[in-house]
Amino acid sequence: MLLKEAKLLVVGELGTGKSSLVERLTVDRFTREHRASEGIVVHQWPRRIGDEDVFVRVWDFGSQEILNQSYRFFLTNHTLSLLVLDARRDSSHNKEEDWLNTLHAVGEDIPVIVVVNHSDTQPLSPLREEVLKERFPQVVALLKTSCETNEGIEALKATIVAQLEVMVSGSPSAPSHYVALRDALESETRDYLSDADFTRLCVSQGIQTDAQQHEQSLLLTERGHTLHFDSPELYRTHVLRPEWATEAVGAVLRWPDLRSSYKGVLERAHLALCLDAHRYPVETHEFLLALLTKFEIAIPLEATTPSKFLVPQLLSTDEPALPDVRGALRFEYHYDRLPPACLPLFIAKAHRFVEKRTWWRTGVILKRGDNRALVRTDENKQRMELLVTGPEVGRRELLAFLREDLRHVHMSFSETVIDEMIYASDDEKISRQPLLLEDLRQLSNAGETEYAAPGVGRVSLQELLQRYVIPEIPAEEELPAALPVPELTAEERQVEAERLAREQQKQIEEHNARVKQQEKRADKVSVVLEQQAAAYADRWIRLLLAYPLVLLGGMFVAIFALGWRETLPWKRQNLVGLVQNGWHAMAAWTWLIPLVGMIVAIFYGIWTKQNPDSDPLRRRLYESQRRKLFEKNGILR
C-alpha cells in the first residue's frame, strides 16, 4: 500500500501541449490529435523514489480562462508545478510571467519546473531563458521537450523525481487511519461534506480528537484528496470533488447577465440564478462567495457584510470615452511587478467615488464634488497613473483619498517594490519625466530649497511638495472600514434576512421573465432553422442516392438500346459490337437491373418525402445540420 503521496499540477495556456505531456509522462504514449481539455483530469502516477513508493497524483488543468483563475485553490505545500510553454509562440501567448507571478504570489515556496514543449520545431531563445531564471527564483529547472519525438521526456521525469524526492524525503508516511479515512472519502458520492459530517466520518474511522481530525484534514488537502481551508468563512465545508468548486466558478463567470447587465458586479442573490439549485443549494452560497473572495476572483465592494462583489475578469476590455485630463494633477506609482489584483482591489476600496460604474479592465473614473480623477494601469510599463482635474483644493483632497485607499491596497503586496512619482509641472509638454517623491523629500529635509527639474528648470522644492501634501481627510468621509460596526438585534437580523429574500425573489422573477422572452425569440428562429436543416437533408439524399440510381439506370438503358438496335448506322463499331455481343446472351434477365434501379430510386424518393423521420440516413443528416445551425445562432435545445 502506498502511504507517501505528492501532487503535481500541470498548468499553461491553451495549445501548449499539457495533455500530450501528461500522456507521455504517465503512459509513455503520444496522440497527435488532442481535444482541448475541459475541467480537471487527475491521473495516478505511482513512482519509485529513492527506497520508497510514492503515489503521485498528476492534475491536468484545462486551458479555459476560468480554470486559470481557480487552479490556485489547489496549491499546497506538497505541490510541484509544471508550467508548460509552447516554443513556437511568444510571451504574449504563453504568458509565462503572469503564470510565474501568480504561482509566486500564492506560494513562494512552491517549486516550478518550466517545460518548453514543441522544442523540436522552434527552440526557446537564450535571452528568454536567462530572464526567466533570473527573475523567478522558484523556477528550479527549465527543460525542453517534444512529446512527438520523445525528446527531453526522460530528463523531465528525472527532474520531477528529484524534486519529489526532496519534497517527500522529510515527510512521514501516512498513518493507517489516514488511509482508511482517505478510502472512505473516495467512496463518497457527495460533492462536499459539512464539517459535522466530516467529524462523524473521522470518528467512525477511529479519529477521535479535534487535533487529530484537523491533522487529517490538512493531510487530505495537501495531498489533493479534499479541498478545505481553516479560515472562519470556509472551514465548515470539505470539498470532495475539485470540479464541484471549479464548475461553480465557471457558472458564475459564464453567466451572461453578469457581464452585460451588471457590469461585473456580482450580488448574493445572483448565485441562485446562475448555479444549479440541486447541486449548489442555498446553504453552499456563503462558502462559494468566500472562496471567490479569498482568491480575489470576486472582491467585496463593502467593508462589512458585503452583498455586492466586483469580478475583475468580467470587466470590459474596451476603454470608454475619457474625460479631458489636460493640465491635471499627475501622480504615479511605479512597480517592479504590477500585481494583477491591484486595480480591482483599489476599485473596490474607492468604489464610493466611482462615477456611474465607469470602470474597465485597466482603469476607472472617479468623482468627488467638482473634481474628477482618471486612474489607469499600464502593464507594459508596470505603473499606475492618477490624473485629477477640477478646483485646486479639491484636487489635493481627492488625490489624498485615492492615495490613502491605495496605501491600504499596497499593504497586501509587501514584497512588491513601489515608488511614488510626481511631476514638476501640470503641463505635459514641458514636464514629461516623473520625479521620485522620496528623493525630493530627502533633499528638502537636507535643507535644499530648489530643484532643477528636467524640461522645467529650477523650481521651489517647498511649493512642489506642497502640491502633493496630503491634507487632513474630512471626518465625515472617513473610510467605512474605520467606522464601528453596530451589533444587530435578532429583530433587525430578521428584517434584513426578509429584505434579502425579497430582493433575491425579485431577481429570480426578472431573470425568469428575460428567459421566457429569449425562449419566445428562440422558438421563432428555431422553426426557420429546422426548415433549413430539413431542406439540407433532402438535398443531400437526392444527391447521394436518388439521382445516382436514376442516372445509373438510364446509362444501362442507353447501353442496351445501342446493343439491340439493328438499324443504327454505327452498330458495327467496336463499342456497339462489344455491347451487343457481351450482353446478348444475358438479355433475358440483365434488362431488369436498370429497371429495378429506377423503380427503387423513384419509390425511395416518394417514401422519404412522405416519411422523412423514418430514414436513418436522412435523420442523421438532419440532426447534424440542425445542431450546427442552432449552435451558430446561440440556441440551446
C-alpha positions as CSV (number, residue, x, y, z in Angstrom):
1,M,0.0,0.0,0.0
2,L,1.3,3.5,-1.0
3,L,1.5,5.7,2.1
4,K,3.5,8.6,0.8
5,E,1.8,10.9,-1.7
6,A,2.6,14.0,-3.7
7,K,0.7,16.4,-6.0
8,L,1.9,17.5,-9.5
9,L,0.0,20.4,-11.1
10,V,0.3,20.9,-14.8
11,V,-0.7,24.4,-16.0
12,G,-0.3,26.6,-19.0
13,E,-2.1,28.3,-21.8
14,L,-4.3,26.7,-24.5
15,G,-2.4,24.7,-27.1
16,T,0.9,24.3,-25.3
17,G,0.5,20.5,-25.2
18,K,-0.2,19.9,-21.5
19,S,-2.4,16.8,-22.1
20,S,0.2,15.4,-24.5
21,L,2.9,15.9,-21.9
22,V,0.9,14.2,-19.2
23,E,0.1,11.3,-21.5
24,R,3.9,10.9,-22.3
25,L,4.7,11.1,-18.6
26,T,2.1,8.7,-17.3
27,V,1.6,6.1,-20.0
28,D,4.5,6.8,-22.4
29,R,2.2,7.4,-25.4
30,F,1.7,10.2,-27.9
31,T,-1.6,11.0,-29.5
32,R,-1.2,13.5,-32.4
33,E,-4.7,15.0,-32.2
34,H,-5.8,16.0,-28.7
35,R,-9.0,17.8,-28.0
36,A,-8.7,20.8,-25.7
37,S,-9.0,19.6,-22.1
38,E,-12.2,20.6,-20.2
39,G,-12.2,20.8,-16.5
40,I,-9.6,19.0,-14.3
41,V,-8.4,15.5,-15.0
42,V,-6.4,13.7,-12.2
43,H,-4.1,10.9,-13.3
44,Q,-2.5,8.3,-11.0
45,W,1.3,8.0,-11.4
46,P,2.9,5.6,-8.9
47,R,6.7,6.2,-8.8
48,R,9.7,4.6,-7.0
49,I,11.5,7.5,-5.4
50,G,14.6,6.5,-3.5
51,D,13.8,3.5,-1.5
52,E,10.1,4.3,-1.2
53,D,6.9,4.0,-3.2
54,V,5.2,7.4,-3.7
55,F,1.7,7.9,-5.0
56,V,1.8,10.9,-7.4
57,R,-1.4,12.5,-8.5
58,V,-1.0,14.5,-11.7
59,W,-3.5,17.2,-12.1
60,D,-4.1,18.2,-15.8
61,F,-5.9,21.6,-15.8
62,G,-7.9,22.6,-18.8
63,S,-7.0,25.8,-20.6
64,Q,-10.2,27.7,-20.1
65,E,-9.6,31.1,-18.5
66,I,-11.9,30.1,-15.7
67,L,-9.6,27.3,-14.7
68,N,-6.7,29.7,-14.9
69,Q,-8.4,31.6,-12.1
70,S,-9.3,28.6,-9.9
71,Y,-6.2,26.3,-10.1
72,R,-4.9,28.4,-7.2
73,F,-7.4,26.6,-4.9
74,F,-5.2,23.5,-5.1
75,L,-1.7,24.9,-4.5
76,T,-0.4,23.5,-1.2
77,N,2.9,22.6,0.4
78,H,3.2,19.1,-1.1
79,T,2.8,20.5,-4.7
80,L,5.2,20.6,-7.6
81,S,4.1,22.7,-10.5
82,L,4.8,22.2,-14.2
83,L,4.4,25.3,-16.3
84,V,4.1,24.3,-19.9
85,L,5.1,26.8,-22.6
86,D,5.0,26.5,-26.4
87,A,8.3,27.1,-28.1
88,R,6.5,28.2,-31.3
89,R,4.7,31.0,-29.5
90,D,5.9,34.3,-28.0
91,S,5.3,35.6,-24.5
92,S,2.0,37.2,-25.5
93,H,0.6,33.7,-25.9
94,N,2.5,31.8,-23.3
95,K,2.0,34.5,-20.6
96,E,4.8,32.8,-18.6
97,E,5.5,35.8,-16.4
98,D,1.8,36.1,-15.5
99,W,1.8,32.4,-14.5
100,L,5.0,32.6,-12.5
101,N,3.9,35.8,-10.8
102,T,0.7,34.1,-9.7
103,L,2.4,31.0,-8.6
104,H,4.9,33.1,-6.6
105,A,2.1,35.2,-5.0
106,V,0.1,32.1,-3.9
107,G,3.0,30.1,-2.6
108,E,6.6,31.4,-2.9
109,D,7.9,28.0,-1.7
110,I,6.2,26.0,-4.4
111,P,8.9,24.8,-6.9
112,V,8.1,25.2,-10.6
113,I,9.6,23.3,-13.5
114,V,9.2,25.3,-16.7
115,V,8.7,22.9,-19.7
116,V,9.2,24.4,-23.2
117,N,7.2,22.0,-25.3
118,H,7.4,21.6,-29.1
119,S,11.1,22.4,-28.9
120,D,11.7,20.2,-32.0
121,T,10.1,22.9,-34.1
122,Q,11.4,26.1,-32.5
123,P,13.9,26.3,-29.6
124,L,13.4,28.9,-26.9
125,S,15.7,31.9,-27.3
126,P,18.6,32.0,-24.8
127,L,17.5,35.6,-23.8
128,R,14.1,34.5,-22.6
129,E,15.6,31.5,-20.8
130,E,18.0,33.7,-18.8
131,V,15.3,36.2,-18.0
132,L,13.0,33.6,-16.5
133,K,15.8,32.0,-14.4
134,E,16.9,35.4,-13.1
135,R,13.5,37.0,-12.3
136,F,11.8,33.9,-10.8
137,P,13.9,32.0,-8.2
138,Q,11.1,29.5,-7.7
139,V,12.0,28.1,-11.1
140,V,14.1,25.0,-10.3
141,A,14.6,23.8,-13.9
142,L,13.8,24.9,-17.4
143,L,13.6,21.9,-19.8
144,K,12.9,21.5,-23.5
145,T,10.7,18.7,-24.6
146,S,8.9,17.2,-27.7
147,C,6.1,14.8,-27.0
148,E,6.1,13.6,-30.6
149,T,9.8,12.7,-30.8
150,N,10.1,11.9,-27.0
151,E,12.9,14.5,-26.8
152,G,13.7,15.6,-23.2
153,I,10.9,13.4,-21.7
154,E,13.3,11.2,-19.7
155,A,15.2,14.3,-18.5
156,L,11.9,15.7,-17.3
157,K,10.9,12.5,-15.5
158,A,14.3,12.5,-13.7
159,T,13.9,16.2,-12.7
160,I,10.3,15.6,-11.4
161,V,11.5,12.6,-9.4
162,A,14.4,14.5,-7.9
163,Q,12.1,17.4,-6.8
164,L,9.6,15.0,-5.4
165,E,12.3,13.2,-3.5
166,V,13.3,16.4,-1.8
167,M,9.6,17.1,-1.1
168,V,8.7,13.8,0.5
169,S,12.1,12.8,2.0
170,G,11.4,14.5,5.3
171,S,7.7,13.8,5.5
172,P,6.5,10.7,7.5
173,S,4.4,8.0,5.9
174,A,0.7,8.5,6.4
175,P,-0.7,6.6,9.4
176,S,-3.1,3.7,8.8
177,H,-6.2,5.5,10.0
178,Y,-5.4,8.2,7.3
179,V,-5.6,5.6,4.6
180,A,-8.9,4.3,5.9
181,L,-10.3,7.8,6.0
182,R,-9.0,8.6,2.5
183,D,-10.6,5.4,1.1
184,A,-13.9,6.2,2.9
185,L,-13.9,9.7,1.3
186,E,-13.1,8.4,-2.1
187,S,-16.1,6.1,-1.9
188,E,-18.4,9.0,-1.0
189,T,-20.9,10.0,-3.7
190,R,-21.4,13.5,-2.4
191,D,-19.5,16.5,-3.8
192,Y,-18.8,18.0,-0.4
193,L,-19.3,17.3,3.3
194,S,-20.2,19.7,6.1
195,D,-17.8,19.9,9.0
196,A,-20.2,18.0,11.2
197,D,-20.4,15.1,8.6
198,F,-16.6,15.1,8.3
199,T,-16.2,14.9,12.0
200,R,-18.7,11.9,12.2
201,L,-16.7,10.2,9.4
202,C,-13.5,10.7,11.3
203,V,-15.0,9.3,14.5
204,S,-16.2,6.2,12.6
205,Q,-12.6,5.6,11.4
206,G,-11.2,5.9,14.9
207,I,-10.0,9.5,14.7
208,Q,-11.5,10.9,17.9
209,T,-9.9,14.2,19.0
210,D,-10.2,17.6,17.3
211,A,-6.4,17.8,16.9
212,Q,-6.3,14.5,15.1
213,Q,-9.2,15.4,12.8
214,H,-7.6,18.8,12.0
215,E,-4.3,17.0,11.2
216,Q,-6.1,14.5,8.8
217,S,-7.9,17.4,7.1
218,L,-4.6,19.2,6.4
219,L,-3.0,15.9,5.1
220,L,-6.0,15.3,2.8
221,T,-5.9,18.8,1.4
222,E,-2.1,18.9,0.9
223,R,-2.2,15.6,-1.0
224,G,-5.1,16.6,-3.2
225,H,-7.9,14.4,-1.9
226,T,-10.1,17.2,-0.5
227,L,-10.3,21.0,-0.5
228,H,-10.5,22.6,2.9
229,F,-9.5,25.9,4.4
230,D,-9.1,27.0,8.1
231,S,-10.5,30.5,7.6
232,P,-13.7,31.2,9.5
233,E,-15.8,31.7,6.3
234,L,-14.6,28.4,4.8
235,Y,-13.8,25.8,7.4
236,R,-17.4,24.5,7.6
237,T,-17.2,22.8,4.2
238,H,-14.9,20.0,2.9
239,V,-14.9,19.7,-0.9
240,L,-14.5,16.1,-2.1
241,R,-14.7,16.7,-5.8
242,P,-12.4,19.5,-7.2
243,E,-14.7,20.0,-10.2
244,W,-17.6,20.9,-7.9
245,A,-15.7,24.1,-6.9
246,T,-14.2,24.9,-10.3
247,E,-17.5,24.4,-12.1
248,A,-19.3,26.7,-9.7
249,V,-16.7,29.4,-10.5
250,G,-17.3,28.7,-14.2
251,A,-21.0,29.0,-13.9
252,V,-20.7,32.4,-12.2
253,L,-18.1,33.7,-14.7
254,R,-20.1,32.4,-17.7
255,W,-23.4,33.9,-16.6
256,P,-24.1,36.3,-19.5
257,D,-26.1,38.8,-17.4
258,L,-23.2,39.4,-15.0
259,R,-21.1,41.0,-17.8
260,S,-23.8,42.6,-19.9
261,S,-26.4,43.8,-17.4
262,Y,-24.5,44.2,-14.1
263,K,-21.1,45.3,-15.4
264,G,-19.2,42.7,-13.5
265,V,-20.9,43.3,-10.1
266,L,-22.0,40.0,-8.5
267,E,-24.7,40.1,-5.9
268,R,-25.5,37.4,-3.4
269,A,-29.0,36.9,-5.0
270,H,-27.3,36.2,-8.3
271,L,-26.0,32.8,-7.2
272,A,-29.5,31.4,-7.2
273,L,-29.8,32.4,-10.8
274,C,-26.5,31.2,-12.2
275,L,-26.0,28.0,-10.2
276,D,-27.9,24.7,-10.3
277,A,-30.1,24.6,-7.3
278,H,-29.8,20.9,-6.8
279,R,-26.0,20.7,-7.0
280,Y,-25.4,24.1,-5.2
281,P,-28.2,24.6,-2.6
282,V,-28.6,27.9,-0.9
283,E,-26.5,26.8,2.2
284,T,-23.4,26.5,0.0
285,H,-23.6,30.0,-1.4
286,E,-21.8,31.6,1.6
287,F,-18.9,29.1,1.1
288,L,-18.7,29.8,-2.6
289,L,-18.7,33.5,-2.1
290,A,-16.0,33.2,0.5
291,L,-13.9,31.0,-1.9
292,L,-14.3,33.6,-4.7
293,T,-13.3,36.4,-2.3
294,K,-10.3,34.5,-0.8
295,F,-8.7,34.1,-4.2
296,E,-9.7,37.6,-5.4
297,I,-11.9,36.2,-8.2
298,A,-14.6,38.4,-6.6
299,I,-13.8,41.4,-4.5
300,P,-16.2,42.8,-1.9
301,L,-17.5,46.3,-2.5
302,E,-18.5,46.8,1.1
303,A,-16.2,46.6,4.1
304,T,-18.6,44.7,6.3
305,T,-21.3,42.1,5.5
306,P,-20.8,42.6,1.8
307,S,-23.7,41.9,-0.6
308,K,-22.0,43.1,-3.8
309,F,-18.7,41.9,-5.3
310,L,-16.6,43.1,-8.2
311,V,-15.5,40.4,-10.6
312,P,-12.3,41.7,-12.3
313,Q,-12.3,39.1,-15.1
314,L,-15.7,40.3,-16.3
315,L,-14.7,44.0,-16.6
316,S,-14.8,45.3,-20.1
317,T,-11.5,45.4,-22.0
318,D,-12.8,48.4,-24.0
319,E,-11.8,51.8,-22.7
320,P,-14.7,54.3,-22.5
321,A,-14.7,57.9,-23.6
322,L,-12.2,59.5,-21.2
323,P,-12.5,63.0,-19.6
324,D,-10.2,65.8,-20.7
325,V,-7.2,65.5,-18.4
326,R,-5.0,68.3,-19.9
327,G,-3.5,70.2,-17.0
328,A,-4.4,67.5,-14.5
329,L,-2.5,67.0,-11.2
330,R,-0.4,63.9,-12.0
331,F,0.7,61.2,-9.7
332,E,2.1,57.8,-10.5
333,Y,3.0,54.5,-8.8
334,H,5.9,52.5,-10.4
335,Y,6.1,48.8,-9.6
336,D,8.8,46.3,-10.1
337,R,5.9,43.9,-10.9
338,L,2.4,45.4,-11.1
339,P,0.1,43.0,-9.2
340,P,-2.9,42.0,-11.4
341,A,-5.3,42.4,-8.4
342,C,-4.0,45.9,-7.6
343,L,-6.5,47.9,-9.7
344,P,-9.6,45.7,-8.8
345,L,-8.8,46.0,-5.1
346,F,-8.4,49.7,-5.5
347,I,-11.8,50.0,-7.3
348,A,-13.4,48.0,-4.5
349,K,-11.8,50.2,-1.9
350,A,-12.6,53.5,-3.6
351,H,-16.0,52.5,-5.1
352,R,-17.8,55.2,-3.1
353,F,-16.1,57.7,-5.6
354,V,-16.6,55.7,-8.8
355,E,-18.7,57.6,-11.3
356,K,-21.7,55.6,-12.5
357,R,-19.7,52.3,-12.5
358,T,-17.3,53.7,-15.1
359,W,-14.7,51.0,-14.8
360,W,-12.9,48.7,-17.2
361,R,-10.1,46.1,-17.1
362,T,-7.3,48.7,-16.9
363,G,-8.9,51.8,-15.4
364,V,-11.6,53.6,-13.5
365,I,-13.1,57.2,-13.4
366,L,-13.9,58.7,-10.0
367,K,-15.7,61.8,-8.9
368,R,-16.0,63.9,-5.7
369,G,-17.8,67.2,-5.8
370,D,-16.5,69.2,-8.8
371,N,-13.3,67.1,-9.1
372,R,-12.8,64.0,-11.3
373,A,-10.0,61.5,-11.4
374,L,-8.8,59.0,-14.0
375,V,-6.9,56.1,-12.6
376,R,-5.4,53.6,-15.1
377,T,-2.7,51.0,-15.2
378,D,-0.1,50.1,-17.8
379,E,1.1,46.5,-17.6
380,N,3.9,47.1,-20.2
381,K,5.4,50.0,-18.1
382,Q,4.4,48.4,-14.8
383,R,2.8,51.5,-13.5
384,M,-0.4,53.1,-12.3
385,E,-1.3,56.7,-13.2
386,L,-3.6,59.1,-11.3
387,L,-4.9,62.2,-13.1
388,V,-7.0,64.6,-11.0
389,T,-8.9,67.6,-12.5
390,G,-11.1,70.3,-11.1
391,P,-10.6,73.0,-8.5
392,E,-7.1,73.1,-6.9
393,V,-8.1,72.4,-3.3
394,G,-10.5,69.7,-4.4
395,R,-7.7,68.1,-6.4
396,R,-5.5,67.7,-3.4
397,E,-8.3,66.3,-1.3
398,L,-9.4,63.8,-3.9
399,L,-5.8,62.7,-4.5
400,A,-5.4,62.3,-0.8
401,F,-8.4,59.9,-0.6
402,L,-7.1,57.9,-3.5
403,R,-3.6,57.6,-2.1
404,E,-5.0,56.5,1.2
405,D,-7.0,53.8,-0.4
406,L,-4.0,52.7,-2.4
407,R,-1.9,52.6,0.8
408,H,-4.3,50.1,2.2
409,V,-4.3,48.1,-1.1
410,H,-0.5,48.1,-1.2
411,M,-0.3,46.5,2.2
412,S,-1.4,43.3,0.5
413,F,1.7,43.3,-1.7
414,S,4.5,43.6,0.9
415,E,7.2,42.1,-1.4
416,T,6.4,44.5,-4.3
417,V,8.7,47.4,-4.7
418,I,6.6,50.6,-5.2
419,D,7.9,54.1,-6.0
420,E,5.7,57.2,-5.7
421,M,6.4,59.6,-8.6
422,I,5.3,63.2,-9.1
423,Y,5.7,65.9,-11.8
424,A,7.3,69.3,-11.6
425,S,4.5,70.9,-13.8
426,D,1.0,70.0,-14.8
427,D,1.9,70.9,-18.4
428,E,2.7,67.6,-20.1
429,K,4.6,69.3,-22.9
430,I,7.3,70.6,-20.7
431,S,7.2,68.1,-17.8
432,R,7.5,64.6,-19.2
433,Q,9.9,62.9,-16.7
434,P,8.4,61.8,-13.4
435,L,10.4,62.6,-10.2
436,L,10.8,60.2,-7.3
437,L,8.9,61.8,-4.4
438,E,11.1,60.2,-1.7
439,D,14.2,61.8,-3.2
440,L,12.6,65.2,-3.2
441,R,11.6,64.8,0.4
442,Q,15.2,63.9,1.4
443,L,16.6,66.9,-0.5
444,S,14.1,69.2,1.3
445,N,15.0,67.7,4.7
446,A,18.6,68.3,3.9
447,G,18.0,72.0,3.6
448,E,17.7,72.3,-0.2
449,T,15.3,74.9,-1.4
450,E,15.3,74.4,-5.2
451,Y,15.5,71.6,-7.6
452,A,16.4,71.6,-11.3
453,A,13.6,69.6,-12.9
454,P,14.2,68.3,-16.4
455,G,12.3,70.4,-19.0
456,V,11.0,72.8,-16.4
457,G,14.1,74.4,-14.9
458,R,14.7,75.3,-11.2
459,V,11.6,75.0,-9.1
460,S,10.9,75.6,-5.4
461,L,11.0,72.3,-3.5
462,Q,8.6,73.6,-0.9
463,E,6.0,74.7,-3.5
464,L,6.4,71.4,-5.4
465,L,6.0,69.2,-2.4
466,Q,3.1,71.3,-1.1
467,R,1.1,70.4,-4.2
468,Y,1.2,66.8,-3.1
469,V,0.9,67.2,0.6
470,I,-1.9,65.0,1.9
471,P,-4.4,67.4,3.6
472,E,-6.4,66.2,6.6
473,I,-9.2,64.0,5.4
474,P,-12.7,65.3,6.4
475,A,-14.1,63.3,9.2
476,E,-17.5,62.8,7.5
477,E,-15.8,61.0,4.7
478,E,-13.7,58.5,6.7
479,L,-13.4,55.1,5.1
480,P,-16.3,52.8,6.0
481,A,-13.8,50.2,7.3
482,A,-12.8,52.6,10.1
483,L,-16.3,53.0,11.4
484,P,-17.5,50.8,14.3
485,V,-19.9,48.1,13.1
486,P,-23.1,48.1,15.3
487,E,-24.4,44.7,16.6
488,L,-27.7,43.9,15.0
489,T,-30.6,42.7,17.2
490,A,-32.4,39.5,16.5
491,E,-35.4,41.5,15.1
492,E,-33.1,43.6,12.9
493,R,-31.4,40.5,11.6
494,Q,-34.8,39.0,10.8
495,V,-35.8,42.2,8.9
496,E,-32.5,42.1,6.9
497,A,-33.0,38.5,6.1
498,E,-36.5,39.2,4.8
499,R,-35.2,42.1,2.7
500,L,-32.5,39.9,1.2
501,A,-35.1,37.2,0.5
502,R,-37.4,39.7,-1.3
503,E,-34.5,41.0,-3.3
504,Q,-33.5,37.5,-4.3
505,Q,-37.0,36.6,-5.3
506,K,-37.3,39.8,-7.4
507,Q,-34.0,39.0,-9.1
508,I,-35.3,35.5,-9.9
509,E,-38.6,36.8,-11.3
510,E,-36.8,39.3,-13.5
511,H,-34.4,36.6,-14.7
512,N,-37.3,34.2,-15.5
513,A,-39.0,36.9,-17.4
514,R,-35.9,37.5,-19.5
515,V,-35.5,33.8,-20.1
516,K,-39.1,33.5,-21.3
517,Q,-38.6,36.4,-23.8
518,Q,-35.4,34.7,-25.0
519,E,-37.2,31.4,-25.4
520,K,-40.0,33.0,-27.5
521,R,-37.5,34.6,-29.8
522,A,-35.6,31.3,-29.9
523,D,-38.8,29.4,-30.9
524,K,-39.4,31.6,-33.9
525,V,-35.8,31.3,-35.0
526,S,-35.7,27.6,-34.4
527,V,-38.7,26.9,-36.8
528,V,-36.8,28.6,-39.6
529,L,-33.6,26.7,-38.8
530,E,-35.3,23.4,-38.7
531,Q,-36.8,24.0,-42.1
532,Q,-33.3,24.9,-43.4
533,A,-31.9,21.7,-41.8
534,A,-34.7,19.6,-43.4
535,A,-34.1,21.1,-46.9
536,Y,-30.4,20.4,-46.4
537,A,-31.0,16.7,-45.6
538,D,-33.5,16.3,-48.6
539,R,-30.9,17.9,-50.9
540,W,-28.2,15.5,-49.8
541,I,-30.4,12.4,-50.0
542,R,-31.2,13.3,-53.6
543,L,-27.5,13.9,-54.4
544,L,-26.3,10.8,-52.6
545,L,-29.0,8.2,-53.5
546,A,-31.9,9.1,-55.7
547,Y,-30.0,11.0,-58.5
548,P,-27.1,8.4,-58.9
549,L,-29.6,5.5,-59.1
550,V,-31.7,7.2,-61.8
551,L,-28.5,8.1,-63.8
552,L,-27.2,4.5,-63.4
553,G,-30.5,3.1,-64.7
554,G,-30.6,5.5,-67.6
555,M,-27.0,4.6,-68.5
556,F,-27.9,0.9,-68.6
557,V,-30.9,1.6,-70.7
558,A,-28.8,3.5,-73.2
559,I,-26.2,0.7,-73.4
560,F,-28.9,-1.9,-74.2
561,A,-30.5,0.3,-76.7
562,L,-27.2,0.7,-78.5
563,G,-26.7,-3.1,-78.5
564,W,-30.1,-4.2,-79.7
565,R,-31.0,-1.7,-82.4
566,E,-30.0,-3.3,-85.7
567,T,-30.7,-0.2,-87.7
568,L,-28.1,2.1,-86.1
569,P,-25.6,3.1,-88.8
570,W,-22.6,2.8,-86.4
571,K,-23.7,-0.7,-85.0
572,R,-20.6,-2.3,-86.5
573,Q,-18.2,0.0,-84.4
574,N,-16.2,-1.8,-81.7
575,L,-18.1,-0.3,-78.8
576,V,-21.6,-1.2,-80.2
577,G,-20.4,-4.6,-81.2
578,L,-18.9,-5.2,-77.8
579,V,-22.1,-4.3,-76.0
580,Q,-24.2,-6.3,-78.4
581,N,-22.1,-9.4,-78.2
582,G,-21.4,-9.2,-74.4
583,W,-25.0,-8.7,-73.3
584,H,-26.8,-10.7,-76.0
585,A,-26.7,-13.9,-74.0
586,M,-27.9,-12.3,-70.8
587,A,-30.6,-10.1,-72.3
588,A,-33.2,-12.3,-70.8
589,W,-32.5,-11.1,-67.3
590,T,-30.0,-8.2,-67.4
591,W,-32.5,-5.7,-68.5
592,L,-34.1,-6.0,-65.1
593,I,-31.1,-4.2,-63.5
594,P,-31.7,-0.7,-64.7
595,L,-35.5,-1.1,-64.4
596,V,-35.2,-2.2,-60.8
597,G,-32.8,0.6,-60.1
598,M,-35.1,3.2,-61.4
599,I,-38.1,1.8,-59.6
600,V,-36.2,1.7,-56.3
601,A,-35.0,5.2,-56.8
602,I,-38.5,6.5,-57.5
603,F,-40.1,4.7,-54.6
604,Y,-37.3,5.6,-52.3
605,G,-37.7,9.3,-53.1
606,I,-41.5,9.1,-52.6
607,W,-41.1,7.1,-49.3
608,T,-38.5,9.6,-47.8
609,K,-40.7,12.5,-48.9
610,Q,-43.7,11.1,-47.1
611,N,-41.8,9.6,-44.1
612,P,-38.8,11.9,-43.6
613,D,-38.2,10.7,-40.0
614,S,-38.1,7.0,-40.8
615,D,-35.0,7.2,-43.0
616,P,-31.9,6.8,-40.7
617,L,-29.5,8.5,-43.2
618,R,-31.8,11.5,-43.7
619,R,-32.4,11.7,-40.0
620,R,-28.6,11.7,-39.3
621,L,-28.0,14.4,-41.9
622,Y,-30.9,16.5,-40.5
623,E,-29.8,16.3,-36.8
624,S,-26.2,17.1,-37.7
625,Q,-27.2,20.2,-39.7
626,R,-29.8,21.2,-37.1
627,R,-27.2,21.1,-34.3
628,K,-24.7,23.2,-36.3
629,L,-27.3,25.8,-37.2
630,F,-28.6,26.0,-33.6
631,E,-25.0,26.4,-32.2
632,K,-24.2,29.0,-34.7
633,N,-27.2,31.1,-33.7
634,G,-26.7,30.6,-30.0
635,I,-29.8,28.5,-29.4
636,L,-29.6,25.7,-26.8
637,R,-32.0,22.8,-27.3
